[in-house]
Amino acid sequence: MAYIITLSGMLGSGKSTIGNMLAQRLGFEFYSTGNVQRQIAKRYGVTTLELNEMCKTNPEIDKEIDSVFMDLPLTGKNYIVDSRMAFHFIPSSFKVKLNVDCQVAAKRIMNDTARQGEQKYANIEESVQALISRRQLEVERFKKIYQVDIDNEYNFDYVLDTTHHTPDELCDKILARFEKFKHQLEIEKKLETYMPIE
């Protein structure tokens, strides 16, 4: 059986770092739609925040972003997917939401030299405001397009705060809960197998 773990959460919550670590530990492929967004933003010559603004009036951009991973379950491969909407498009996945304090998220982003194409900020306060604005735009857009609230924690199998934990600690927590998830799936499949036909 192939498994997919989807990681959702605001920018700076650690999705990419944790996703890569989980992929290495499990031997799964890592897929990040954040990279897709940055590539599309670069193509348009805009920042990712500006791309989110463009998405409000151009749903084709969202469809382009979403289409790249919607068919992942059909491949039969194991994936770790870093995407704010993957939990919705891959309902069979183990759905994880990562929360984080905005100040901590802003510091992580400002110190992340790998974020090419991202807008640069003069200070933490400016970065925090940009994070909040971007998240509000995303929440509003996904509610409008998909009727889904990406901040509703009932959509997820596991929710945890990354503010005061190391990536290793967070991976340990996720993997422990993932084992329970797999065990539950195995039980459900056995029940389906032995269910009498009426």
Backbone as a printed PyTorch tensor [residue, N CA C, xyz], in Angstrom:
tensor([[[  0.8400,  -1.1930,   0.0000],
         [  0.0000,   0.0000,   0.0000],
         [  0.8810,   1.2510,   0.0000]],

        [[  0.5360,   2.2140,  -0.8670],
         [  1.2750,   3.4750,  -0.9280],
         [  0.6780,   4.4630,   0.0670]],

        [[  1.5390,   5.2790,   0.6370],
         [  1.0940,   6.2690,   1.6200],
         [  1.5410,   7.6700,   1.2020]],

        [[  0.7190,   8.6440,   1.5630],
         [  1.0640,  10.0450,   1.3420],
         [  0.8300,  10.8050,   2.6410]],

        [[  1.8310,  11.5660,   3.0460],
         [  1.6880,  12.4630,   4.1950],
         [  1.6340,  13.8850,   3.6490]],

        [[  0.5660,  14.6100,   3.9450],
         [  0.4540,  15.9940,   3.5010],
         [  0.7170,  16.9260,   4.6750]],

        [[  1.5130,  17.9540,   4.4170],
         [  1.8670,  18.9370,   5.4350],
         [  1.2770,  20.2860,   5.0490]],

        [[  0.4490,  20.8250,   5.9270],
         [ -0.1570,  22.1320,   5.7020],
         [  0.2680,  23.0690,   6.8270]],

        [[  0.0470,  24.3650,   6.6270],
         [  0.4130,  25.3360,   7.6460],
         [  0.9210,  26.6130,   7.0160]],

        [[  1.0360,  27.6620,   7.8120],
         [  1.4600,  28.9470,   7.2900],
         [  2.9370,  28.9400,   6.9180]],

        [[  3.3300,  29.9180,   6.1380],
         [  4.7180,  30.0790,   5.7550],
         [  5.5770,  30.2040,   7.0160]],

        [[  6.7100,  29.5000,   7.0220],
         [  7.6080,  29.5660,   8.1700],
         [  7.2930,  28.5790,   9.2710]],

        [[  6.2960,  27.7190,   9.0520],
         [  5.9430,  26.7340,  10.0770],
         [  6.8710,  25.5270,  10.0630]],

        [[  7.6890,  25.4220,   9.0160],
         [  8.6610,  24.3270,   8.9520],
         [  8.2830,  23.2060,   8.0040]],

        [[  7.3150,  23.4310,   7.1330],
         [  6.8420,  22.3700,   6.2460],
         [  7.9540,  21.7730,   5.3840]],

        [[  8.7500,  22.6390,   4.7770],
         [  9.8120,  22.1490,   3.8800],
         [ 10.8970,  21.4050,   4.6450]],

        [[ 11.3400,  21.9770,   5.7560],
         [ 12.3880,  21.3390,   6.5610],
         [ 11.9300,  19.9810,   7.0760]],

        [[ 10.7500,  19.9620,   7.6720],
         [ 10.2140,  18.7230,   8.2350],
         [  9.8770,  17.7320,   7.1250]],

        [[  9.3370,  18.2560,   6.0210],
         [  8.9990,  17.3940,   4.8970],
         [ 10.2040,  16.6680,   4.3400]],

        [[ 11.2930,  17.3920,   4.1720],
         [ 12.5270,  16.7720,   3.6670],
         [ 13.0680,  15.7300,   4.6410]],

        [[ 12.9950,  16.0350,   5.9310],
         [ 13.4840,  15.0870,   6.9460],
         [ 12.6280,  13.8230,   6.9670]],

        [[ 11.3030,  13.9960,   6.8870],
         [ 10.4080,  12.8360,   6.8580],
         [ 10.6730,  11.9770,   5.6200]],

        [[ 10.8700,  12.6390,   4.4960],
         [ 11.1300,  11.9120,   3.2560],
         [ 12.4020,  11.0770,   3.3740]],

        [[ 13.4410,  11.6470,   3.9890],
         [ 14.6970,  10.9140,   4.1680],
         [ 14.5200,   9.7340,   5.1140]],

        [[ 13.8160,   9.9520,   6.2010],
         [ 13.6280,   8.8790,   7.1870],
         [ 12.7870,   7.7350,   6.6320]],

        [[ 11.7600,   8.0740,   5.8690],
         [ 10.8290,   7.0610,   5.3770],
         [ 11.2040,   6.5170,   4.0000]],

        [[ 12.0770,   7.2200,   3.2890],
         [ 12.4040,   6.8170,   1.9250],
         [ 11.3010,   7.1950,   0.9470]],

        [[ 10.5060,   8.2070,   1.2990],
         [  9.4340,   8.7020,   0.4330],
         [  9.9800,   9.8100,  -0.4690]],

        [[  9.2550,  10.0910,  -1.5470],
         [  9.5900,  11.2380,  -2.3930],
         [  9.0090,  12.5000,  -1.7690]],

        [[  9.7620,  13.6090,  -1.8700],
         [  9.2900,  14.8820,  -1.3280],
         [  8.7960,  15.7710,  -2.4530]],

        [[  7.6240,  16.3440,  -2.2590],
         [  7.0290,  17.2010,  -3.2860],
         [  6.5410,  18.4780,  -2.6270]],

        [[  7.0010,  19.6200,  -3.1290],
         [  6.6480,  20.9020,  -2.5290],
         [  5.9910,  21.8240,  -3.5410]],

        [[  4.7500,  22.2000,  -3.2780],
         [  4.0890,  23.1430,  -4.1760],
         [  4.5690,  24.5750,  -3.9150]],

        [[  5.2770,  24.7830,  -2.7940],
         [  5.8940,  26.0800,  -2.5670],
         [  6.9150,  26.3780,  -3.6570]],

        [[  7.6650,  25.3430,  -4.0540],
         [  8.6230,  25.5110,  -5.1370],
         [  7.9100,  25.8290,  -6.4480]],

        [[  6.7710,  25.1730,  -6.6540],
         [  5.9810,  25.4320,  -7.8640],
         [  5.5160,  26.8870,  -7.8790]],

        [[  5.0240,  27.3690,  -6.7340],
         [  4.5740,  28.7580,  -6.6420],
         [  5.7020,  29.7330,  -6.9480]],

        [[  6.8790,  29.4620,  -6.4020],
         [  8.0060,  30.3570,  -6.6350],
         [  8.4150,  30.3700,  -8.1090]],

        [[  8.3530,  29.1950,  -8.7490],
         [  8.6850,  29.1170, -10.1710],
         [  7.6860,  29.9150, -11.0130]],

        [[  6.3960,  29.7830, -10.6640],
         [  5.3620,  30.5120, -11.4000],
         [  5.5020,  32.0110, -11.1630]],

        [[  5.7660,  32.4010,  -9.9160],
         [  5.9450,  33.8200,  -9.5940],
         [  7.1270,  34.3970, -10.3720]],

        [[  8.2010,  33.6400, -10.4620],
         [  9.3790,  34.0940, -11.2030],
         [  9.0400,  34.2740, -12.6720]],

        [[  8.2470,  33.3480, -13.2040],
         [  7.8550,  33.4330, -14.6110],
         [  7.0370,  34.6950, -14.9010]],

        [[  6.1980,  35.0620, -13.9270],
         [  5.3850,  36.2700, -14.0770],
         [  6.1530,  37.5340, -13.6880]],

        [[  7.3190,  37.3610, -13.0860],
         [  8.1130,  38.5080, -12.6660],
         [  7.5430,  39.2090, -11.4480]],

        [[  6.9560,  38.4210, -10.5250],
         [  6.3410,  38.9930,  -9.3270],
         [  6.8260,  38.2260,  -8.1000]],

        [[  6.5410,  38.7650,  -6.8990],
         [  6.8210,  38.0420,  -5.6590],
         [  5.6980,  37.0320,  -5.4290]],

        [[  5.9020,  36.1090,  -4.4910],
         [  4.8610,  35.1310,  -4.1950],
         [  3.6360,  35.8030,  -3.5710]],

        [[  3.8580,  36.8850,  -2.8110],
         [  2.7190,  37.6310,  -2.2540],
         [  1.9060,  38.2610,  -3.3800]],

        [[  2.6020,  38.8140,  -4.3740],
         [  1.9110,  39.3980,  -5.5300],
         [  1.2070,  38.3190,  -6.3480]],

        [[  1.8200,  37.1300,  -6.4120],
         [  1.1800,  36.0230,  -7.1280],
         [ -0.1330,  35.6430,  -6.4490]],

        [[ -0.1300,  35.6270,  -5.0980],
         [ -1.3610,  35.3350,  -4.3610],
         [ -2.4370,  36.3630,  -4.6690]],

        [[ -2.0440,  37.6300,  -4.8230],
         [ -2.9970,  38.6790,  -5.1960],
         [ -3.5630,  38.4060,  -6.5900]],

        [[ -2.6920,  38.0100,  -7.5050],
         [ -3.1240,  37.7100,  -8.8700],
         [ -4.1090,  36.5460,  -8.9030]],

        [[ -3.9130,  35.5930,  -8.0010],
         [ -4.7900,  34.4140,  -7.9610],
         [ -6.2390,  34.7870,  -7.6450]],

        [[ -6.4370,  35.9100,  -6.9670],
         [ -7.7920,  36.3350,  -6.6040],
         [ -8.6450,  36.6020,  -7.8370]],

        [[ -8.0060,  37.0430,  -8.9220],
         [ -8.7530,  37.3570, -10.1460],
         [ -8.4160,  36.4140, -11.2960]],

        [[ -7.4860,  35.4980, -11.0520],
         [ -7.0910,  34.5590, -12.1030],
         [ -7.0340,  33.1390, -11.5480]],

        [[ -8.1910,  32.4590, -11.5040],
         [ -8.2280,  31.1000, -10.9320],
         [ -7.3950,  30.0840, -11.6930]],

        [[ -6.9950,  30.4170, -12.9190],
         [ -6.1680,  29.4970, -13.6910],
         [ -4.8180,  29.2570, -13.0150]],

        [[ -4.3320,  30.2550, -12.2790],
         [ -3.0490,  30.0880, -11.5920],
         [ -3.1850,  29.0400, -10.4920]],

        [[ -4.2800,  29.1150,  -9.7290],
         [ -4.5250,  28.1020,  -8.6870],
         [ -4.6340,  26.7190,  -9.3000]],

        [[ -5.3370,  26.6260, -10.4250],
         [ -5.5120,  25.3240, -11.0760],
         [ -4.1670,  24.7730, -11.5410]],

        [[ -3.3120,  25.6600, -12.0110],
         [ -1.9780,  25.2370, -12.4440],
         [ -1.1770,  24.6870, -11.2690]],

        [[ -1.2610,  25.3810, -10.1290],
         [ -0.5510,  24.9390,  -8.9290],
         [ -1.1130,  23.6080,  -8.4270]],

        [[ -2.4490,  23.5170,  -8.3810],
         [ -3.0980,  22.3310,  -7.8220],
         [ -2.9340,  21.0930,  -8.6950]],

        [[ -2.9400,  21.3010, -10.0140],
         [ -2.9330,  20.1590, -10.9310],
         [ -1.6690,  19.3280, -10.8340]],

        [[ -0.5760,  19.9490, -10.3550],
         [  0.6900,  19.2260, -10.3390],
         [  0.7270,  18.1060,  -9.2990]],

        [[ -0.1830,  18.1380,  -8.3180],
         [ -0.1280,  17.0620,  -7.3250],
         [ -1.4450,  16.3260,  -7.1270]],

        [[ -2.4950,  16.7460,  -7.8090],
         [ -3.7940,  16.1030,  -7.6120],
         [ -3.8020,  14.6250,  -8.0040]],

        [[ -2.9370,  14.2500,  -8.9470],
         [ -2.8960,  12.8650,  -9.4230],
         [ -1.8510,  12.0050,  -8.7170]],

        [[ -1.2170,  12.5560,  -7.6880],
         [ -0.1660,  11.7970,  -6.9970],
         [ -0.6300,  10.4420,  -6.4690]],

        [[ -1.8590,  10.3270,  -5.9030],
         [ -2.2780,   9.0130,  -5.3980],
         [ -2.3530,   7.9330,  -6.4820]],

        [[ -2.4920,   8.3460,  -7.7400],
         [ -2.6150,   7.3750,  -8.8300],
         [ -1.2710,   6.7710,  -9.2320]],

        [[ -0.1750,   7.3620,  -8.7650],
         [  1.1480,   6.8860,  -9.1590],
         [  1.5640,   5.6180,  -8.4160]],

        [[  0.9250,   5.3680,  -7.2580],
         [  1.2970,   4.2070,  -6.4600],
         [  2.5850,   4.3970,  -5.6880]],

        [[  3.0920,   5.6410,  -5.6450],
         [  4.3280,   5.9240,  -4.9250],
         [  4.0280,   6.5640,  -3.5710]],

        [[  5.0200,   6.4890,  -2.6780],
         [  4.9170,   7.1320,  -1.3690],
         [  5.4480,   8.5640,  -1.4610]],

        [[  4.6860,   9.5080,  -0.9200],
         [  5.0750,  10.9170,  -0.9990],
         [  4.9430,  11.6250,   0.3480]],

        [[  5.7910,  12.6270,   0.5290],
         [  5.5860,  13.6710,   1.5220],
         [  5.2530,  14.9160,   0.7070]],

        [[  4.0940,  15.5180,   0.9380],
         [  3.6630,  16.6630,   0.1310],
         [  3.5330,  17.9030,   1.0130]],

        [[  4.3160,  18.9220,   0.6760],
         [  4.2720,  20.2100,   1.3620],
         [  3.3660,  21.1280,   0.5530]],

        [[  2.1260,  21.2940,   1.0320],
         [  1.1560,  22.1180,   0.3010],
         [  0.0010,  22.4770,   1.2180]],

        [[ -0.4550,  23.7140,   1.1310],
         [ -1.5480,  24.1460,   2.0000],
         [ -2.8870,  23.5140,   1.6380]],

        [[ -3.0520,  23.0340,   0.3980],
         [ -4.3350,  22.4580,  -0.0250],
         [ -4.2960,  20.9590,  -0.2880]],

        [[ -3.1330,  20.3440,  -0.1600],
         [ -3.0170,  18.9150,  -0.4900],
         [ -3.9290,  18.0500,   0.3700]],

        [[ -4.1520,  18.4410,   1.6230],
         [ -5.0280,  17.6510,   2.4980],
         [ -6.4230,  17.5190,   1.8820]],

        [[ -6.8460,  18.5270,   1.1470],
         [ -8.1810,  18.5300,   0.5290],
         [ -8.1960,  17.6870,  -0.7420]],

        [[ -7.1520,  17.8140,  -1.5650],
         [ -7.1040,  17.1080,  -2.8360],
         [ -6.6470,  15.6570,  -2.6950]],

        [[ -6.0240,  15.3340,  -1.5560],
         [ -5.6060,  13.9440,  -1.3150],
         [ -6.2200,  13.5030,   0.0120]],

        [[ -7.5310,  13.2630,   0.0280],
         [ -8.2190,  12.9420,   1.2910],
         [ -7.7610,  11.6460,   1.9420]],

        [[ -7.1350,  10.7580,   1.1630],
         [ -6.6590,   9.4910,   1.7220],
         [ -5.3230,   9.6470,   2.4430]],

        [[ -4.7370,  10.8320,   2.3850],
         [ -3.4210,  11.0560,   2.9890],
         [ -3.5110,  11.1740,   4.5060]],

        [[ -2.3530,  11.0750,   5.1480],
         [ -2.2290,  11.3880,   6.5690],
         [ -2.0210,  12.8910,   6.6300]],

        [[ -3.0230,  13.6040,   7.1080],
         [ -3.0760,  15.0640,   6.9800],
         [ -2.5540,  15.7440,   8.2550]],

        [[ -1.4510,  16.4810,   8.0960],
         [ -0.7950,  17.1420,   9.2220],
         [ -0.8450,  18.6580,   9.0300]],

        [[ -1.2010,  19.3760,  10.0930],
         [ -1.1760,  20.8460,  10.0670],
         [ -0.1400,  21.3280,  11.0790]],

        [[  0.7480,  22.1990,  10.6100],
         [  1.7970,  22.7550,  11.4590],
         [  1.4660,  24.1990,  11.8100]],

        [[  1.3990,  24.4950,  13.0990],
         [  1.1790,  25.8610,  13.5660],
         [  2.5030,  26.4440,  14.0580]],

        [[  2.5710,  27.7820,  14.1210],
         [  3.7990,  28.4410,  14.5770],
         [  3.4760,  29.8750,  14.9830]],

        [[  4.2300,  30.3810,  15.9420],
         [  4.1160,  31.7790,  16.3310],
         [  4.6070,  32.6510,  15.1720]],

        [[  3.8700,  33.7330,  14.8760],
         [  4.1900,  34.5940,  13.7260],
         [  5.5840,  35.2100,  13.8100]],

        [[  6.0120,  35.6100,  15.0080],
         [  7.3400,  36.1930,  15.1770],
         [  8.4300,  35.1750,  14.8300]],

        [[  8.2300,  33.9510,  15.2920],
         [  9.1960,  32.8860,  15.0160],
         [  9.2110,  32.5730,  13.5190]],

        [[  8.0290,  32.5120,  12.9100],
         [  7.9410,  32.2430,  11.4750],
         [  8.6630,  33.3190,  10.6770]],

        [[  8.4620,  34.5750,  11.0720],
         [  9.0950,  35.6910,  10.3660],
         [ 10.6210,  35.5990,  10.4500]],

        [[ 11.1390,  35.2550,  11.6230],
         [ 12.5950,  35.1200,  11.7910],
         [ 13.1370,  33.9790,  10.9320]],

        [[ 12.3990,  32.8690,  10.9010],
         [ 12.8410,  31.7360,  10.0850],
         [ 12.9320,  32.1370,   8.6120]],

        [[ 11.9270,  32.8600,   8.1400],
         [ 11.8810,  33.2560,   6.7280],
         [ 13.0020,  34.2270,   6.3940]],

        [[ 13.2330,  35.1870,   7.2750],
         [ 14.2860,  36.1710,   7.0240],
         [ 15.6750,  35.5350,   7.0280]],

        [[ 15.8410,  34.4430,   7.7780],
         [ 17.1410,  33.7620,   7.8520],
         [ 17.3070,  32.6600,   6.8170]],

        [[ 16.2680,  32.4190,   6.0170],
         [ 16.2890,  31.3400,   5.0340],
         [ 16.8180,  31.8590,   3.6980]],

        [[ 18.0700,  31.5700,   3.4080],
         [ 18.6910,  32.0490,   2.1640],
         [ 18.2380,  31.2550,   0.9410]],

        [[ 17.5430,  30.1400,   1.1680],
         [ 17.1150,  29.3000,   0.0450],
         [ 15.8380,  29.8110,  -0.6220]],

        [[ 15.2020,  30.8120,  -0.0250],
         [ 13.9300,  31.3070,  -0.5690],
         [ 14.1850,  32.3210,  -1.6930]],

        [[ 14.5570,  31.8070,  -2.8410],
         [ 14.7840,  32.6720,  -3.9910],
         [ 13.4420,  33.1130,  -4.5680]],

        [[ 13.3700,  34.3780,  -4.9880],
         [ 12.1330,  34.8880,  -5.5700],
         [ 11.1680,  35.4190,  -4.5400]],

        [[ 11.5070,  35.2610,  -3.2530],
         [ 10.6460,  35.7850,  -2.1960],
         [ 10.9650,  37.2550,  -1.9710]],

        [[  9.9700,  38.0050,  -1.5430],
         [ 10.1800,  39.4110,  -1.2180],
         [ 11.0860,  39.5250,   0.0020]],

        [[ 12.0100,  40.4960,  -0.0260],
         [ 12.9040,  40.7330,   1.1070],
         [ 12.2810,  41.7900,   2.0220]],

        [[ 12.4640,  41.6150,   3.3410],
         [ 11.8580,  42.5310,   4.3040],
         [ 12.9230,  43.2610,   5.1110]],

        [[ 12.6180,  44.5170,   5.4600],
         [ 13.5790,  45.3670,   6.1810],
         [ 13.7560,  44.9270,   7.6220]],

        [[ 12.6870,  44.3990,   8.2320],
         [ 12.7570,  44.0070,   9.6410],
         [ 11.6960,  42.9450,   9.9400]],

        [[ 11.7140,  42.4440,  11.1620],
         [ 10.8010,  41.3850,  11.5750],
         [  9.3450,  41.8520,  11.4940]],

        [[  9.0810,  43.0760,  11.9290],
         [  7.7050,  43.5850,  11.9410],
         [  7.1150,  43.5910,  10.5320]],

        [[  7.9130,  44.0160,   9.5700],
         [  7.4530,  44.0370,   8.1750],
         [  7.1850,  42.6170,   7.6840]],

        [[  8.0560,  41.7000,   8.0630],
         [  7.9000,  40.2980,   7.6750],
         [  6.6450,  39.6830,   8.2960]],

        [[  6.3920,  39.9970,   9.5790],
         [  5.2010,  39.4890,  10.2650],
         [  3.9360,  39.9620,   9.5580]],

        [[  3.8780,  41.2500,   9.2270],
         [  2.6970,  41.7960,   8.5570],
         [  2.4850,  41.1570,   7.1890]],

        [[  3.5850,  40.9060,   6.4740],
         [  3.4790,  40.2490,   5.1690],
         [  2.9630,  38.8210,   5.3170]],

        [[  3.4360,  38.1200,   6.3610],
         [  2.9690,  36.7610,   6.6290],
         [  1.4720,  36.7350,   6.9020]],

        [[  1.0240,  37.6470,   7.7540],
         [ -0.3980,  37.7080,   8.1080],
         [ -1.2420,  38.0280,   6.8820]],

        [[ -0.7790,  38.9830,   6.0750],
         [ -1.5110,  39.3720,   4.8650],
         [ -1.6030,  38.2150,   3.8830]],

        [[ -0.4710,  37.5300,   3.7120],
         [ -0.4470,  36.4030,   2.7710],
         [ -1.3900,  35.2990,   3.2280]],

        [[ -1.3660,  35.0010,   4.5330],
         [ -2.2330,  33.9410,   5.0400],
         [ -3.7070,  34.3200,   4.8760]],

        [[ -4.0550,  35.5680,   5.1450],
         [ -5.4430,  36.0110,   4.9950],
         [ -5.9020,  35.8850,   3.5490]],

        [[ -5.0210,  36.2550,   2.6150],
         [ -5.3510,  36.1310,   1.1970],
         [ -5.6040,  34.6770,   0.8200]],

        [[ -4.7410,  33.7870,   1.3280],
         [ -4.8830,  32.3660,   1.0140],
         [ -6.1740,  31.8000,   1.5970]],

        [[ -6.4610,  32.1190,   2.8550],
         [ -7.6810,  31.6190,   3.5000],
         [ -8.9060,  32.0760,   2.7200]],

        [[ -8.9480,  33.3550,   2.3750],
         [-10.0910,  33.9010,   1.6380],
         [-10.2180,  33.2580,   0.2600]],

        [[ -9.0840,  33.1050,  -0.4350],
         [ -9.1090,  32.5650,  -1.7950],
         [ -9.5810,  31.1130,  -1.8240]],

        [[ -9.0590,  30.3040,  -0.8940],
         [ -9.4270,  28.8950,  -0.8950],
         [-10.8790,  28.6800,  -0.4470]],

        [[-11.3650,  29.5540,   0.4180],
         [-12.7810,  29.4890,   0.7930],
         [-13.6580,  29.7890,  -0.4170]],

        [[-13.2540,  30.7800,  -1.1920],
         [-14.0320,  31.2000,  -2.3570],
         [-13.9920,  30.1550,  -3.4660]],

        [[-12.7960,  29.6320,  -3.7560],
         [-12.6450,  28.7070,  -4.8790],
         [-13.1090,  27.2900,  -4.5360]],

        [[-12.7140,  26.7940,  -3.3480],
         [-12.9490,  25.3990,  -3.0010],
         [-13.9430,  25.1910,  -1.8540]],

        [[-14.4110,  26.2950,  -1.2450],
         [-15.2760,  26.2200,  -0.0650],
         [-14.6010,  25.4180,   1.0510]],

        [[-13.3090,  25.6340,   1.2160],
         [-12.5210,  24.9300,   2.2250],
         [-11.7900,  25.9480,   3.0880]],

        [[-11.8540,  25.7460,   4.4100],
         [-11.1360,  26.6080,   5.3520],
         [ -9.8240,  25.9200,   5.7220]],

        [[ -8.7130,  26.4320,   5.2210],
         [ -7.4250,  25.7860,   5.4710],
         [ -6.9530,  25.9580,   6.9060]],

        [[ -7.6280,  26.8080,   7.6770],
         [ -7.2760,  26.9850,   9.0870],
         [ -8.1570,  26.1670,  10.0310]],

        [[ -9.1400,  25.4620,   9.4720],
         [-10.0280,  24.6390,  10.3020],
         [ -9.3020,  23.3420,  10.6670]],

        [[ -8.9640,  23.1970,  11.9350],
         [ -8.1360,  22.0630,  12.3620],
         [ -8.8720,  20.7290,  12.3300]],

        [[-10.1840,  20.7490,  12.1790],
         [-10.9320,  19.5030,  12.0460],
         [-10.6600,  18.8110,  10.7150]],

        [[-10.0240,  19.5230,   9.7790],
         [ -9.6850,  18.9340,   8.4760],
         [ -8.4760,  18.0080,   8.5470]],

        [[ -7.8100,  17.9590,   9.7050],
         [ -6.5210,  17.2770,   9.7780],
         [ -6.5270,  16.1010,  10.7570]],

        [[ -5.6300,  15.1530,  10.4820],
         [ -5.4640,  13.9920,  11.3670],
         [ -4.5870,  14.3230,  12.5660]],

        [[ -3.6950,  15.2950,  12.3860],
         [ -2.7470,  15.6340,  13.4490],
         [ -2.3620,  17.1010,  13.3180]],

        [[ -2.4380,  17.8340,  14.4400],
         [ -2.0820,  19.2510,  14.4740],
         [ -1.0310,  19.4390,  15.5630]],

        [[  0.0800,  20.1140,  15.2380],
         [  1.0810,  20.3650,  16.2610],
         [  1.7580,  21.7120,  16.0230]],

        [[  2.2700,  22.2750,  17.1030],
         [  2.9150,  23.5790,  17.0730],
         [  4.4230,  23.3890,  16.9480]],

        [[  5.0290,  24.0700,  15.9820],
         [  6.4600,  23.8970,  15.7260],
         [  7.3290,  24.9610,  16.4020]],

        [[  6.6920,  25.8770,  17.1360],
         [  7.4050,  27.0440,  17.6820],
         [  8.5800,  26.6610,  18.5780]],

        [[  8.3790,  25.7220,  19.4940],
         [  9.3910,  25.4370,  20.5130],
         [  9.9920,  24.0340,  20.3920]],

        [[  9.9100,  23.4380,  19.2030],
         [ 10.4640,  22.0930,  19.0210],
         [ 11.4650,  22.0850,  17.8750]],

        [[ 12.4390,  21.2000,  17.9640],
         [ 13.3960,  21.0440,  16.8760],
         [ 12.7480,  20.2090,  15.7650]],

        [[ 13.2690,  20.3140,  14.5380],
         [ 12.7370,  19.4790,  13.4520],
         [ 12.7830,  17.9900,  13.7730]],

        [[ 13.8500,  17.5430,  14.4330],
         [ 13.9490,  16.1220,  14.7970],
         [ 12.8260,  15.7050,  15.7410]],

        [[ 12.5600,  16.5510,  16.7340],
         [ 11.4760,  16.2570,  17.6820],
         [ 10.1290,  16.1950,  16.9760]],

        [[  9.9190,  17.1270,  16.0670],
         [  8.6510,  17.1790,  15.3320],
         [  8.4940,  15.9550,  14.4290]],

        [[  9.5860,  15.5550,  13.7850],
         [  9.5340,  14.3490,  12.9450],
         [  9.1850,  13.1230,  13.7740]],

        [[  9.7820,  13.0280,  14.9530],
         [  9.4830,  11.9000,  15.8430],
         [  7.9950,  11.8610,  16.1870]],

        [[  7.4310,  13.0100,  16.5080],
         [  6.0130,  13.0920,  16.8670],
         [  5.1260,  12.7010,  15.6890]],

        [[  5.4570,  13.2230,  14.5090],
         [  4.6510,  12.9280,  13.3210],
         [  4.7270,  11.4480,  12.9680]],

        [[  5.9260,  10.8840,  13.0250],
         [  6.0910,   9.4740,  12.6700],
         [  5.3670,   8.5570,  13.6550]],

        [[  5.3900,   8.9140,  14.9270],
         [  4.6740,   8.1130,  15.9240],
         [  3.1740,   8.1130,  15.6320]],

        [[  2.6380,   9.2760,  15.3060],
         [  1.2090,   9.3590,  14.9910],
         [  0.8940,   8.7010,  13.6500]],

        [[  1.8390,   8.7780,  12.7050],
         [  1.6630,   8.1470,  11.3960],
         [  1.5580,   6.6300,  11.5370]],

        [[  2.3260,   6.0540,  12.4550],
         [  2.2510,   4.6080,  12.6910],
         [  0.8570,   4.2200,  13.1630]],

        [[  0.2540,   5.0390,  14.0310],
         [ -1.1120,   4.7840,  14.4950],
         [ -2.1050,   4.8940,  13.3430]],

        [[ -1.8750,   5.8840,  12.4730],
         [ -2.7180,   6.0870,  11.2910],
         [ -2.6770,   4.8530,  10.3920]],

        [[ -1.4660,   4.3410,  10.1250],
         [ -1.3220,   3.1600,   9.2680],
         [ -1.9890,   1.9410,   9.8980]],

        [[ -1.8190,   1.7970,  11.2010],
         [ -2.4340,   0.6680,  11.9080],
         [ -3.9610,   0.7120,  11.7870]],

        [[ -4.5190,   1.9090,  11.9260],
         [ -5.9650,   2.0650,  11.8070],
         [ -6.4390,   1.7280,  10.3940]],

        [[ -5.6710,   2.1350,   9.3820],
         [ -6.0190,   1.8100,   8.0010],
         [ -6.0140,   0.3030,   7.7630]],

        [[ -5.0240,  -0.3670,   8.3450],
         [ -4.9310,  -1.8210,   8.1960],
         [ -6.1370,  -2.5070,   8.8230]],

        [[ -6.5720,  -2.0360,   9.9820],
         [ -7.7570,  -2.5950,  10.6470],
         [ -8.9950,  -2.3960,   9.7730]],

        [[ -9.1300,  -1.1900,   9.2280],
         [-10.2930,  -0.8880,   8.3880],
         [-10.3190,  -1.7630,   7.1420]],

        [[ -9.1460,  -2.0090,   6.5500],
         [ -9.0780,  -2.8460,   5.3550],
         [ -9.4400,  -4.2910,   5.6740]],

        [[ -9.0130,  -4.7700,   6.8500],
         [ -9.3650,  -6.1350,   7.2520],
         [-10.8640,  -6.2490,   7.4730]],

        [[-11.4620,  -5.2290,   8.0810],
         [-12.9070,  -5.2380,   8.3050],
         [-13.6550,  -5.2580,   6.9800]],

        [[-13.1490,  -4.5120,   5.9960],
         [-13.7660,  -4.5150,   4.6670],
         [-13.6610,  -5.8930,   4.0250]],

        [[-12.5070,  -6.5240,   4.2170],
         [-12.2690,  -7.8560,   3.6240],
         [-13.2140,  -8.9040,   4.1950]],

        [[-13.4540,  -8.8290,   5.5130],
         [-14.2680,  -9.8470,   6.1600],
         [-15.7470,  -9.4540,   6.2860]],

        [[-16.1130,  -8.3330,   5.7290],
         [-17.5180,  -7.9140,   5.8180],
         [-18.3740,  -8.8280,   4.9440]],

        [[-19.3970,  -9.4500,   5.5290],
         [-20.2400, -10.3730,   4.7520],
         [-21.0220,  -9.6490,   3.6660]],

        [[-21.1720, -10.3040,   2.5470],
         [-21.9470,  -9.7380,   1.4270],
         [-23.4160, -10.1220,   1.6170]],

        [[-24.2850,  -9.1290,   1.6010],
         [-25.7290,  -9.4030,   1.8080],
         [-26.3960,  -9.7420,   0.4880]]])
